[in-house]
Amino acid sequence: MYVAVGSVAGPAALGCAVAFLLRRRCALLAVSGSSMAPTYRDGDRLLALKVPARLVRRGAVVAIRMRPAGGADREDATSGDPLPTAMIKRVAALPGDRMPGSPSSTDVVPDRHVYVLGDNHGVSYDSRHTGPVPFDRLAAVVLGRIRHGAGPGTADRRVL
């Protein structure tokens, strides 16, 4: 098929191409829990951009893929859809940086890892418990909130 410049099909094709790219590069996330309070609260909807891990910067809020127990992806029993889950955390340190809270100056974040913390340190399960996160588990960088949550129990667990 040929598309002439300035034809009606040109803008439509461009719109389809942009929509396709956005679907491949963007993710809608739902916050579940209070580990990122007060920045994000339970039920908030977030827009995130899938970017290479090497482009993630200190202070960015990221979605981290969780590994299901047993290593296999779980499925929704009613629909057969995979249910990947993610943690939403803030990047506190990059490769080569000193690990936050470490008493030793020799404790640095390893190559191809980041150290993440929840904004609500009192309840957050983060790198203080699990250690640095490998680059291959970084799914997306949060661009911002698109909708406030309606309260506890409203979050959609299908995030990535």
N, C-alpha and C positions, 0 to 999 in steps of 0.2 A: 504494500500500500504506500502511496506517495501522499505527502501532506504539503500543500502549497503554503508558503509563508503568508500570513495574514488571513488564512481561511478560518472558518468556524471550527474545523477539526483541530487546528493548531493549538488554540488555548485550552480546548477540552483535553487534548493529549497531554499538554503540559500540566494541567491540573491533576490528571490521573498519575502522572509520573511523580509529582510532588507528594500526593497522598500515599503512593507506594513507598517512597523514601521515608516519609514520616512514620509510617507503620513499622518499618524495619529499624529505624533509629530511635524511636521514642517509646516510652512505656508509661502506663498509668499505674500508680501504686496506691495502695490503701494502707494507712497506718493502723496498726493494732497494738495497743499497749501504751505505756507512758514513759518509755525510756528516752524519748526525744522531747519531752515536755520541758519548757513551755513553748519551744519552737514549733513542734507539731504535736497534735493530740490525737487520741484514739478516734478513728473514723475519718480523719482528714484524707483527702485525695491529693496526690502529688503527681506532677509531670516530671519525668526523668528522661535524660538523653543517654543512649548507649554510646559510650566513647571508649577508646583504648585506655587501659589502665595507666599507661605512661603519661597521659594527659591530666590525670587527677591531681589536684592541688591540695595543699594543707588548708583545712577549714571547710572544704567541700563536704556536702552531705551526700552519702553514697548508699546505693542498694547493694547488699552483699548476698549472693546466692548461698542458701543453706544446704548442707548435704543431709538428705533424709537418713534416718536410722537404717542400717543395713546396706546403704550405698545405692539402693535402687529407687527410682522415682515412684512416689505414691500416686495413686489415681483416685479420682472421685468415683465412688461406687455407683452413683446414680447416672453419671454421664460418660464415664471412661476418660474424662479430661485429666491430664496431668495437673497436679497441684504444687507447683514450685512455690517455695516461700522464700522470703528475703528479710534480712534485718536492715533497718535504716539507721545509719550511724554517721558521725562526723569524723573526718580524717584528722587525726591529731598529730601524726608524724609520718614522714616519708622515708624511703630507704636511706640509711646512713644517719638519720636523725637519732638523737638520744630518746629512749622510750620514756614517755611522761611518767612521773612518779617513781622512776627507778633511782635507788640510792647510788648506783654505780654509773660512772661516766662511760664505762665500757659497754653498757647494755644499749646497743643500737638496733634499730629496725633493720632486718636483713634485706638484701637485694631482692627486688621483685615482690615486696610485701609493703603493707601500710599498717599503721597502728590506729585503731578506731575507738572512739568513746561515744557513749550516748550523752546528750545534753543534761539528762536527769541522772547524775552520777549515783545517787542513792539506790536506784532500782535497775539501772542499766546492766545488761549482760553484754560485755564487750571485750576488747583486747586485754583488759586487766585480768579476765578470766580465761580467755582462749589463746592469748598471745597474738602476735601480728597476723594479719590476714593476707594470704597469697593473692597476687594480682589476678589470677585466673578465676577468683570468686567475686571480683568486682563486676557487677552487672550494669550499673548505670549511675550517672550523677544527677541528683535532684536539682531541677531548675526552679521549682517553687510549688507552692500550694495552689490548687485550682478550685478547691471547695473545702470548707470547714466540715468536720464530722458532726454527726447528729448525736454522738455520745457512745458509751460503751456498747459493744456487741453489734455494731453496724458495719464493721470493716469487712471487705471482700478479701478473702485469703488468696485469690488468684492474682498474683502480682506481676510475674514476669513470664 
